[in-house]
């Protein structure tokens, strides 16, 4: 998954979750953020002959060799919920539910994850931690969410700096603090007085935009024993997020700023994608 922009530290969490035989892996973000692409990448990684993969999607975006893929059809009452019920009767090892849109689908998906299936799905939330209260708001009991969810990946897409016209720019931490809260800067870039970032001058290759192509910025929230305990208390997303960061989670903002420091994207793109307000 390196080509998607997922860093090595996050890959370890993802591979750990993929190694489990049951539970739930969620991909979250707004429309067009690449969350379905990430799920397909994960499914391809575990797509071996011994595993029966079945999906219910709306629409089917990519074909997965050997998988049984079902298209939602509301005209025949083939909804996500009804399709998922039908899939469970086939007893697959791995299930992909294109999107958890309602309480009924959420309940069936969680039950499937609880009864020996590895379930993948997507949610529309702003970050990884917000997915937990979203599932609880869908009438899934907190202890069930805590018992089933193993990993939540949140992502956004940012434009990549054009390789042909990329140029370095040095910014002081004071200059960066005008755009990014200083506590975040200290956490991401400790003991630094300045930061070398990059931008594109604009050329024929990038049509004078300074950008060419896109890459993801990610956060991977691993549901640790301590976070599971917190979920059962009906805590809010901020509490989960703070504990996850304390346990080592790299936020989308941190991932994006690291990519900016590597010359992959710009500070402006990262702030746009992660919706950080200027200070």
LINMO-V973922 format. One record per backbone hydrogen bond with DSSP energy under -0.5 kcal/mol. CO is the residue of the C=O (numbers start at 0). NH is the residue of the N-H. Records with the same first field share a line. If there is no record, write none. Layout:
CO: NH + NH
This chain:
0: 3 + 5
1: 4
3: 215
6: 10
7: 11
8: 12
9: 13
10: 14
11: 15
12: 16
13: 17
14: 18
16: 19
22: 118
23: 149 + 150
24: 120
25: 152
26: 122
27: 154
29: 32
33: 37
34: 38
35: 39
36: 40
37: 41
38: 42
39: 43
40: 44
41: 45
43: 46
45: 47
47: 50
50: 52
51: 53 + 92 + 93
52: 67
53: 95
54: 69
55: 97
56: 71
58: 57 + 60
62: 64
63: 66
66: 68
67: 54
69: 56
72: 75 + 77
73: 76
76: 78
77: 72
78: 82
79: 83
80: 84
81: 85
82: 86
83: 87
84: 88
85: 89
86: 89 + 91
87: 90
92: 117
93: 53
94: 96 + 119
95: 55 + 97
96: 121
98: 100
101: 105
102: 106
103: 107
104: 108
105: 109
106: 110
107: 111
108: 112
109: 113
110: 114
111: 114 + 116
112: 22 + 115
116: 22 + 118
117: 94
118: 24
119: 96
120: 26
121: 99
122: 28 + 124
127: 130
128: 131 + 132
129: 133
130: 134
131: 135
132: 136
133: 137
134: 137 + 139
135: 138
138: 140
140: 143 + 144
141: 145
142: 146
143: 147
144: 148
147: 23
149: 222
150: 25
151: 153 + 220
152: 27
153: 218
155: 216
157: 214
159: 211
161: 164
164: 200
166: 198
168: 170 + 196
170: 194
171: 175
172: 176
174: 177
175: 178 + 179
177: 278
180: 183 + 184
181: 185
182: 186
183: 187
184: 188
188: 191
192: 172
194: 170 + 196
196: 168
198: 166
202: 207
203: 206
205: 208
209: 161
212: 159
214: 157
216: 155
218: 153 + 220
219: 221
220: 151
221: 223
223: 227
224: 228
225: 229
226: 230
227: 231
229: 232 + 234
230: 233
235: 239
236: 240
237: 241
238: 242
239: 243
240: 244
241: 245
242: 246
243: 248
244: 247
248: 250
250: 254
251: 255
252: 256
253: 257
254: 258
255: 259
256: 260
257: 261
258: 263 + 264
259: 262
263: 160
265: 269
266: 270
267: 271
268: 272
269: 273
270: 274 + 275
274: 276
